[in-house]
């Protein structure tokens, strides 16, 4: 899936006033985001895509598992395969 705010996956927001539309457009331009803004005075404002694009979560990084012959992380002094690795 394309990154949020790119040409293939633009940020889609809905605002109620022209002033708010200009504010949102400026924020998107300042951050280099592609966007589609709908001016709909009778519907509630929805800027959730913009908030997600500006506050993207950090990617999860898996913790490195020790190799069989590495020292055990429990600090027993044994090899992992003879200590905590034997439980698996």
C-alpha positions in Angstrom: 0.0 0.0 0.0 1.2 3.5 -0.8 2.3 5.9 1.9 -0.5 8.1 3.2 -0.1 11.6 1.6 1.4 10.3 -1.6 0.0 10.7 -5.1 -1.4 7.1 -5.0 -2.9 7.5 -1.5 -3.7 11.2 -0.8 -4.9 12.5 2.5 -8.7 12.9 2.4 -10.3 15.4 4.7 -13.6 17.1 5.2 -14.0 20.6 6.6 -17.0 22.9 7.2 -15.6 26.4 6.4 -13.5 28.0 3.7 -11.1 29.3 6.4 -10.5 25.8 7.7 -10.0 24.5 4.2 -7.2 27.0 3.7 -5.6 26.1 7.0 -5.7 22.4 6.2 -4.3 23.0 2.7 -1.4 25.1 4.1 -0.6 22.3 6.6 -0.5 19.7 3.8 1.6 21.9 1.6 4.1 22.6 4.4 4.5 18.9 5.0 4.6 17.9 1.3 1.4 15.9 1.4 -0.9 15.2 -1.4 -4.5 15.8 -0.3 -8.2 16.0 -1.3 -10.3 18.5 0.7 -14.1 18.4 0.7 -15.9 21.6 1.8 -19.1 20.2 3.4 -20.8 22.7 5.8 -23.5 20.3 6.9 -21.3 17.4 7.8 -18.9 17.1 10.8 -15.2 17.8 10.2 -13.0 14.8 9.5 -9.2 15.3 9.5 -8.3 11.8 10.7 -6.2 11.0 7.6 -4.2 14.2 8.1 -3.6 13.4 11.8 -2.4 9.9 10.9 -0.1 11.3 8.2 1.5 13.8 10.5 1.8 11.5 13.5 2.8 8.2 11.9 3.7 5.5 14.4 7.2 4.2 14.5 7.6 0.8 12.8 7.9 -2.1 15.2 11.3 -3.7 15.3 11.6 -7.3 16.5 14.1 -8.0 19.2 17.0 -10.1 18.0 16.8 -13.7 19.4 20.2 -15.0 20.6 21.8 -17.8 18.5 22.1 -21.3 19.9 25.8 -20.9 20.8 25.5 -17.3 22.1 25.8 -16.6 25.8 22.4 -16.8 27.5 20.8 -13.4 28.1 19.9 -14.4 31.7 23.6 -14.0 32.6 24.0 -17.6 33.8 27.3 -18.0 32.0 25.9 -20.9 30.0 25.3 -21.1 26.3 21.7 -20.2 25.3 21.0 -23.8 24.0 21.9 -25.3 27.4 20.0 -22.7 29.4 16.9 -20.8 28.4 16.9 -22.2 24.9 16.5 -25.7 26.2 12.9 -24.8 27.3 11.8 -24.2 23.7 
